């Protein structure tokens, strides 16, 4: 049984206080097999999935979908089911090294826009789940990608 997600409120908080992020596992089905969309990080060019800070008034899954649009140009449908969590250290000038936990939400990709906010800062690549898992650095994220089966969402 799934419980409907409610929008979150981050009023009165600062981004430096929030250590949770929401990630999008963007996928499509090609010849009855899932493919996962990876993007590069802006600074190091590592392969990652879209992720970002909570957005006031949006559910975690809606926040993940917004990040998928901004970072990868994804037009799609988010699922409210969290697939898992992974941890990493967020590096930024203003925050220093901040430990973060990202919740991963599946996003079925309907199409990819050629024009999106971070178009000139990232690359995109479709991969089979095992190949996607081998390209990311975070072991927990790799497990989520490797084990992803979209049939669990229906």
Legacy VTK file of the C-alpha trace (Angstrom):
# vtk DataFile Version 3.0
C-alpha trace
ASCII
DATASET POLYDATA
POINTS 154 float
0.000 0.000 0.000
1.342 3.394 -0.993
0.717 6.570 0.933
0.293 9.705 -1.163
3.210 12.083 -0.814
2.517 15.537 0.525
4.381 18.704 -0.482
7.177 19.666 1.875
7.827 23.062 3.398
11.344 24.398 3.804
10.387 27.900 4.915
12.694 29.178 7.608
15.417 26.743 6.570
18.632 27.431 4.747
20.084 25.183 2.079
23.063 24.607 4.354
20.682 23.151 6.987
19.146 20.647 4.565
21.208 17.568 3.966
18.709 15.539 1.983
18.374 15.652 -1.750
16.033 14.055 -4.239
17.359 12.113 -7.234
15.701 11.008 -10.446
16.377 7.582 -11.880
15.315 8.471 -15.416
14.486 5.452 -17.530
12.936 4.317 -20.789
12.089 0.902 -22.212
13.771 -0.172 -25.459
13.000 -3.628 -26.874
11.428 -4.637 -23.539
14.603 -3.702 -21.602
15.162 -0.685 -19.368
17.748 1.956 -20.153
18.880 4.525 -17.582
19.824 8.110 -18.355
23.071 9.327 -16.802
24.354 12.889 -16.896
27.733 14.401 -16.109
28.356 16.531 -13.055
29.140 20.161 -13.816
32.520 20.376 -12.077
34.208 16.985 -12.480
32.370 15.394 -15.403
31.609 12.231 -13.393
28.541 10.230 -14.382
25.620 10.845 -12.010
21.816 10.943 -11.939
19.935 14.249 -11.686
19.508 15.390 -8.099
18.914 18.506 -6.085
17.636 20.171 -2.960
14.001 19.983 -1.828
11.713 22.498 -3.514
9.206 24.248 -1.292
5.662 23.118 -2.059
6.657 20.068 -4.137
6.706 16.428 -3.114
10.084 14.663 -3.094
9.197 12.902 -6.368
8.109 16.195 -7.960
11.403 17.775 -6.854
13.287 14.889 -8.497
11.339 15.412 -11.742
12.143 19.140 -11.682
15.854 18.346 -11.309
15.615 15.883 -14.211
14.193 18.700 -16.357
16.751 21.316 -15.294
19.812 19.050 -15.504
18.900 16.695 -18.366
15.914 18.124 -20.248
13.694 15.210 -19.222
10.008 15.396 -19.999
8.356 12.538 -18.184
6.285 11.154 -15.352
7.587 10.685 -11.831
6.601 7.799 -9.564
6.105 8.484 -5.850
7.840 5.259 -4.803
11.342 5.769 -3.410
13.692 3.128 -4.820
16.331 3.634 -2.145
18.884 6.011 -0.687
22.526 6.751 -1.326
25.006 8.930 0.472
27.722 11.179 -0.872
29.653 14.309 0.016
28.416 17.458 -1.705
31.222 19.856 -2.551
30.486 23.530 -2.976
32.206 26.807 -2.287
29.467 28.046 0.028
28.834 24.771 1.869
32.257 23.153 1.923
32.007 19.365 2.067
28.507 18.488 3.232
27.388 14.902 3.826
24.142 14.277 1.934
21.622 11.508 1.551
19.698 11.348 -1.709
16.360 9.603 -2.085
15.945 8.064 -5.556
12.629 8.324 -7.414
11.945 6.719 -10.796
11.005 8.958 -13.710
9.636 7.444 -16.924
11.118 9.540 -19.739
8.637 10.430 -22.473
11.102 12.644 -24.357
14.296 14.664 -23.986
14.276 18.357 -24.785
17.111 19.793 -26.844
16.857 23.026 -24.873
16.940 22.950 -21.058
18.496 25.101 -18.308
21.819 23.215 -17.896
22.190 22.150 -21.539
25.652 23.656 -21.971
26.972 22.306 -18.655
26.256 18.568 -18.908
26.304 15.548 -21.205
23.638 12.830 -21.314
24.014 9.107 -21.967
21.587 6.164 -22.044
22.930 2.930 -20.526
21.743 -0.531 -19.605
21.321 -0.795 -15.809
24.552 -2.777 -15.275
26.583 -0.356 -17.406
25.025 2.641 -15.624
25.929 1.072 -12.272
29.534 0.619 -13.388
29.835 4.303 -14.377
28.724 5.925 -11.091
31.041 6.352 -8.086
28.585 5.865 -5.214
28.215 2.146 -4.343
24.671 2.520 -2.990
23.545 4.309 -6.141
25.263 1.644 -8.244
23.238 -1.048 -6.475
19.974 0.854 -7.066
20.784 1.262 -10.775
21.950 -2.358 -11.228
18.856 -3.783 -9.509
16.311 -1.449 -11.122
13.318 -3.275 -12.558
10.494 -1.007 -13.790
7.959 -3.848 -13.396
7.914 -3.141 -9.625
6.235 0.202 -10.362
3.062 -1.275 -11.847
LINES 1 155
154 0 1 2 3 4 5 6 7 8 9 10 11 12 13 14 15 16 17 18 19 20 21 22 23 24 25 26 27 28 29 30 31 32 33 34 35 36 37 38 39 40 41 42 43 44 45 46 47 48 49 50 51 52 53 54 55 56 57 58 59 60 61 62 63 64 65 66 67 68 69 70 71 72 73 74 75 76 77 78 79 80 81 82 83 84 85 86 87 88 89 90 91 92 93 94 95 96 97 98 99 100 101 102 103 104 105 106 107 108 109 110 111 112 113 114 115 116 117 118 119 120 121 122 123 124 125 126 127 128 129 130 131 132 133 134 135 136 137 138 139 140 141 142 143 144 145 146 147 148 149 150 151 152 153
